[in-house]
């Protein structure tokens, strides 16, 4: 099965079977949603769909729907919409990062060029809009607000913190917009489309925001610590491009003389392979890595605490397991 998030295993076998069936339906919906009369567009738009992935966002939609009626077709369609939105951002991100790999294969921009990658991402956004228009004005409103935050997060990451601002605080705000917002929307869509009450919708949106930040912090640690065979990405991509991660920002804020070389390397893009390898080696051995992991765990703990108002059961237990999963994964 394409989905890997189910490796966490639900404590409820019936729920796990239901989630697996739901994810299979989402997968079918994704393939149908990117279909075009043009063979080339079919190939380009389906490229990342077929590459698979954890399908973390659709999984959260399906889990959030357990607090209402999870059998509604609208749940499946909204799950496909959030994943299409995520995939569209990946096409654009790879252009901005000049990333050669995505999920262990050549990125779309490496294969077809930047223009095709950007336009393919736009195509997926258009198909997402069509799905959400059929789900009603509230679904469109959620997407509009989420897309606004995605753009704000990317802009703020690009321009960096204002003079005198705390770079760590700025970074966490960027992560909340760039990653947390769409995962928050996943929780909101699942609860809304299943007919859950308004209080439950807000709980699951808050959970999604917190687990989303934890997920991205952990993902950045994977980028530093793993080899490409494990993660399917080129290790240290952010380091190479001079894009800050939490661990790098913590290390940059240090004052010790022995860290002077690492601070020098982290203060600029690292196009030189030897310098890039040196920066990775030094950062992997630095206490900043443990501090960044602690911050990821703190966000995961906040996500877990947000679930307190929900009724006990397999869905809540599985959401709690997600909190452990996102900060313990290695790829």
N, C-alpha and C positions, 0 to 999 in steps of 0.2 A: 504494500500500500504506500502511496506517495507520502502520506502524513507521517511525521516522526514524533509529533507531540504526544501521541498516545503511548510512547515508551514509558511515560510516567505511570500508566495503568490506573484506571479508576478503581476505587474500592468496591464499586457496585458493578458486577458483571453485566447486568441488564443495561445499565447506563452506558457502559463501555461499548456494548454492541450497538446501542442506539446512536452513540456518537460516531462510531465507525460507519454506520449506514448513512448518517447525515453527511459526513465528510465525503463519502462516495458520491452522494447527490450533488454536493457543492462542486466536486471535481467535474462532474458532467456539465453542470451549469457554466462553469468557467470555460470549458472547451466550446460550448455552444455560443457563449457570449463573445468570443474573439473570432468567430468564423466570419469569413469575408468571401466575396466572389473572386477576389484577386488571390492567386496562389502565393504570390510574394508576401502580401499582407498577412495571409494565413500563417505563413512560416514565421515572419517577424513577430507578429502579435502573439502567436502561440509558443514562442521560443522559451520564455520564462515560465509559462504555465506548464509546459512539458518538462521543464527542468525540475519541477517539484519544489520541495521546501517543507518547512515544518507546518505550514498552514495554521500558525498560532492564532491569527486573528479570526479565521472562520471557526476554529475550535472554541474560542471564547464566545463568539456569537451563539453557537449551539449550546454551550454550557449555561449561558445567561438565559436562554430560552426555556431552560428546565424549570424556571420559576413562574412560567405561564403555561401556554400550550405549545410544546416544542414541535408538534406535527404540522404546523402551519407552513404553507409554501413560502410565505413572505419571509420566514426565518432563513430558509435556504437561499433565497434570492438576495437578501441583505448580506448574508455571509459571503456570497460570491462578489457582491459589490465592494465590500471592504477589502477583499483579497485583490480584486482588480485595481483598486486604488493603490494598494501597497505595491503591486507589480509595476504600475505606471510610474510611481516614484523611483523604483529601482532603475528603470531605463534612464530616467533623468539624472539620478545620482551617479550612475556609472560614467555618464558624459562629464559631469562636473569633476569627478574624482579621477578621470582618465583610467578607470579600472580595467585591466585586461581580462580578469576572471570574474565570473559570477556563478556560484554554486558548482564550482569545479569545472566549468566549461568557459569557452571564450565569451566575454560579455557581448551584448548586442552591438555596442559601439565599436568594439574591436573587430567584429565580424562584418558589419555593414556600414560603419561610419557614424559620426555624431548626428548628422541630419536625420537619417533613418531612425536612429534610436530615439531622438527627441520626438519625432512625429509619431512613432509607434506608441510612446507613452501617452501622447495626446489622444491617439485613437482609443486607447484603453480608458482614458478619462471620459471620452465621449460615450463609449459603451456603458460605462458605470452610470453616467447621468441618465441614460435611457432606462436602465433597470430601476433606478431610484424614482424616476418620474412615475413609473407604474405603481410604486409603493406608497405614493401620496406626498403631500406638501411637507409634512414633518420630516420624512426621510430625506427629502431634498434639502430642507433647512439644516439638518444635522450634517449632511455632506458639505454644504456651503461653509458652515462654521469650522468644520474640521479642515477643509482644504485651505481656508484662510490661515489657520494655525500652522499647517504644514508649510505654507509659504513664508509666514512670519519667522518660523524657526530656521528655515534655510537662509533667509536674508540675514537674520541676526548672527547666525554662525559664520556667514561669509564676511560680514563687516567687523565682527568681533565686539568685545565689550567697550563701552564708552570709557573715556579717560577717568581714572579713579575708581571705576567700578570693580567689584570683586569678580575675577575671572571664573572662579568655581561656581559662584551663584549664577552668573550669566550662562555658563555651560549647562547647568541643571535646568534652567529655564528653557534653553534651546532644546534639550532632550524632551522636556515635557511637551513642547510644541511639535517637534519633528517626529517623535515616536509615540509619546504618551497619548496624544490627541486621537490618533487613529485607533489605538487599542481601547481607549475610552469609548470611542464611537462603536467599537465592536460590542462592548458590554451593553451600551445603550440600545443598539439595534436589536440585539437578541432579546432583551427584556421587552422592548417596545413592540416588536413584531409578534411576540408570543402572547401579548395582552397582559403582561405583568402590571402591577399598580405603580403609580408614579414614584413612591418611596423606594421601591425595589429597583426601578430604572436608575435612580440617582445613585443608589448604593453600588450597582454594577458598573456604572460609568466611573465612579470614584475609584473602585477597585482597578478598572482597566487603566486609568491614568497612572496609578502608582506602580502597577505591575509592568506597565509599559516603560517607565523610566528605569526600573530594576532590570528589565530585559535588555535595554540598550546599554546600560552600564556594564552588564555581564557580557554582552556581545563585543563591546570594545576591549574587554579583558581577554576574550577568546582571540580577538584579532592580534593582540600582543603575544599571547602565550602559545598559540597553536601553530602547527605547520599547515601549509595549504592542503595537504592530503587529509587532514582532520576537518578543517573548516570549509573547504571548497573555495577559499578566498586567498589572495596573496597576503601573507602575514605583514603587519605593519603598514598597511595602505595609508592609514591616517598619518602615520609618522612621515612617510615619504612625501605626502602632499602638504605637510605642515598644518594639518587639521588637528586641533587639540582634542585629547581625550582627558578624562578625569585624572587618570594616573599621571599623564604627562604634565597637566596643570599643577598637580600637587608637587611633583618633582621640580618643576620650574620655580615654585614658590619657596623652595628650600634655600638655605644659606650656607650649607657646609662647603668647605673648600674641596673636599674629595668629590663632590657632585658637580664641580664647575664644568667639567667636560660634558657631562650629560646635559646640563642646562644650555650649554652652547649648541649642542646638536639639536635639542628640542626647540630652540628658538627660531628655527628656519626650516624650509623644505629640504628634504634629503634626497636629492637626485643621484648622488654618488652611492653606488652599491656598498662599498666598504663602510662608509659613514652610516648608512642605513642599518647595516648588520651590527655595527658597533652600538648604535643607539638602542636597538632592540635588546642586545645583550645586557647593556647597562640598566635599561628600564626593567627588564625581567628580574634583575637582582635587587631592585630598589624597594625600600619599604613603602613607597607610594602605591605599589601594586596592592598590598594588603589593605591600605587605607581606602583605595577605590573599591575593593571587594566589600569592605565593611559598609560603605555607602550604598552599594547595591543591595546588601542584606537589609539595611535600614528601610529602603523603599519597599522591599518585599514584605517586611514586617508591617509597614503601614498598609499595604494592600490586604494582608491577612486581617488586620484589625478592622478594616473597612467592612469586612464580611460579617461582623458580629450581629447586625440586625436580621440577617437572613435565617430562615428555618433550617434546622439540622437535616442532614440527608446526604445522599451520594453526590449531588451536584455541588453542595457547599464543601464537602470533603475534597472533591477533585479540584475545586478552585484553590483550596488551601495547599494541595499538593503542587499546584502550579507555582506557588510562591517559592517552594523549595527547588523545583525544577529549574526555574529561570536563573537562579544564582549558582547552581551546581553543575550546569552543563559544560561540556568541553568543546562543542562544535555546533 
